[in-house]
Amino acid sequence: MALTKVRTGGVADNAITTAKLPADFNNGITFYETMRLTSSVSTDGGDINGTFESTDTGNPAKKLISSTGMSASSGIFTFPATGMYFIMGRMRFFADLDLTYANMTIRTSTDNFSSNDVEAAEGFASWGKHEGSNNYEMIAVDYIFDCENTSTHKFKMRAGGTSTITLGNSTNLNSTYVTVVRLGDT
């Protein structure tokens, strides 16, 4: 069977009457940033409330909103603008002991963690009986969150386990970190 070429003419802008993108469409993702844990945190259960910084080594990609990015205070993350966000949390940890399991959760709130605190996503890892020195593991947890108000709609990450674990941290590379991508308007 032979293929036939088909020619089509262009369609004038005034001929399209529906399904147009709005004039202010920004052609895709409007915000993304990665923040990494820079201070030591050891826990057997609790918020990851160490110091977080915006990734600043290795030519990092980030796109801020009006020069504003994420902020983190006492483990609570605040968004720079309202919208639908894809939250990708990663936790590298180690311990020199047997570990039945460790877990990481993303918790969200719509009232700045006053009384509304929801466990939105959770991941687990383990190595059981360890041999030698420190064992290392990584947990990945993702969640899509609708930030309707930047003053009240926030998230935090928690870590825990059957024994005390130490979270990986660095000012030079991403070890325990979160990447946040704004997918669109709320």
C-alpha positions in Angstrom: 0.0 0.0 0.0 1.5 3.4 -1.0 1.4 6.3 1.3 -0.1 9.5 0.0 1.0 13.0 1.2 -1.8 15.2 2.4 -1.5 19.0 2.4 -3.3 21.1 4.9 -3.7 24.8 5.0 -3.1 26.9 8.1 -6.0 27.9 10.3 -6.5 31.6 11.0 -6.6 32.6 14.7 -10.0 34.1 14.3 -11.3 30.8 13.0 -10.7 29.1 16.4 -13.6 29.9 18.7 -13.1 27.5 21.6 -10.3 25.7 23.5 -7.9 28.6 23.3 -5.3 28.9 26.1 -5.8 32.0 28.2 -3.7 35.1 27.3 -1.8 34.8 30.5 -0.8 31.2 29.9 2.8 30.9 31.0 3.7 27.9 28.8 4.1 25.2 31.4 5.5 24.9 34.9 5.9 28.2 36.7 7.9 27.0 39.8 10.3 24.3 40.9 12.9 24.2 43.6 14.8 21.6 45.6 15.6 22.1 49.3 18.1 19.9 51.2 18.7 19.1 54.8 22.0 20.7 56.0 21.9 19.9 59.7 22.3 16.6 61.5 19.0 15.0 62.7 18.7 11.7 64.6 15.3 10.4 65.5 13.2 7.3 66.3 10.1 9.3 65.4 9.4 13.0 64.8 9.4 15.9 62.4 12.4 16.4 60.2 12.9 19.9 61.7 16.6 20.5 60.9 17.8 23.4 58.7 16.9 23.2 55.0 18.5 25.3 52.2 17.7 25.8 48.6 20.1 23.7 46.5 23.0 25.9 45.5 25.8 23.7 44.1 26.3 21.8 40.9 24.4 24.3 38.7 21.0 23.5 40.1 17.8 24.2 38.2 15.2 26.3 39.9 12.5 28.6 38.7 11.1 30.9 41.4 7.9 33.0 41.5 8.8 36.7 41.5 12.2 35.8 43.0 10.5 33.9 45.8 11.0 30.3 46.6 10.0 27.8 49.3 10.7 28.6 52.9 11.2 26.1 55.8 11.0 26.9 59.5 11.1 24.3 62.3 10.4 21.7 59.6 7.3 23.4 58.2 7.4 24.2 54.5 5.6 27.3 53.1 4.8 27.7 49.4 5.6 30.9 47.5 2.1 31.1 45.8 -1.2 29.2 45.7 -1.5 26.3 43.3 -1.3 22.6 42.8 2.1 21.3 43.9 3.9 18.0 43.3 6.0 17.3 46.5 8.8 14.7 46.1 10.4 13.9 49.5 13.6 11.9 49.7 15.2 10.7 53.0 18.7 9.1 53.1 19.4 7.6 56.5 21.9 5.3 58.3 22.4 3.5 61.6 24.8 1.0 63.1 22.2 -1.4 64.4 19.5 -3.9 63.4 16.5 -2.1 61.9 13.1 -3.8 61.4 11.9 -0.7 59.6 12.2 3.1 59.2 9.5 5.3 57.7 9.1 8.7 56.2 5.8 10.6 55.8 4.6 13.8 54.2 2.1 15.5 56.4 -0.1 18.3 55.2 -2.2 21.0 56.9 -4.9 23.5 55.9 -4.6 25.5 59.2 -0.8 26.0 59.6 -0.6 22.8 61.8 -2.9 24.3 64.5 -5.2 21.3 64.7 -5.4 19.9 61.2 -2.5 17.6 60.5 -3.0 14.8 57.9 -0.6 12.0 57.0 -0.8 12.2 53.2 1.9 9.8 52.0 4.2 7.3 53.6 7.2 5.1 52.6 9.2 2.4 54.4 12.6 0.8 54.2 14.5 -1.8 56.3 17.6 -3.9 56.4 16.8 -6.3 59.3 20.0 -7.6 60.8 23.0 -5.5 60.0 26.5 -6.6 59.6 29.7 -4.4 59.8 29.4 -0.7 60.3 26.6 1.7 59.3 24.0 0.5 56.9 22.4 3.1 54.5 19.0 3.2 52.9 16.8 5.7 51.0 13.0 6.3 51.2 11.1 8.2 48.5 7.6 9.7 49.1 5.5 11.7 46.7 2.3 13.7 47.0 0.2 16.2 45.1 -1.1 19.0 47.3 -3.6 21.8 46.6 -2.2 25.0 48.3 -5.3 27.2 48.5 -3.8 29.7 50.9 0.0 30.2 51.5 -0.6 31.2 55.1 -2.4 28.1 56.1 -1.7 25.3 53.6 1.7 23.8 54.4 3.5 20.5 54.7 6.2 18.9 56.7 8.1 15.6 56.6 8.4 13.1 59.5 10.8 10.2 60.1 10.8 7.3 62.4 11.6 3.7 62.9 12.1 0.8 65.3 15.4 2.3 66.4 17.2 5.7 66.2 18.3 6.6 62.7 20.5 9.5 61.5 19.4 11.4 58.4 21.9 12.2 55.7 22.6 15.9 55.4 25.0 18.1 53.5 25.5 21.6 52.2 27.2 20.3 49.0 24.8 17.6 47.7 21.3 16.4 48.1 21.0 13.6 50.7 17.7 14.2 52.5 15.7 16.7 50.4 12.4 17.7 48.9 11.7 18.9 45.4 8.5 20.9 44.9 7.0 21.6 41.4 4.0 23.9 40.9 1.8 22.1 38.4 -0.8 24.8 37.9 -3.4 27.0 39.5 -5.6 25.8 42.4 
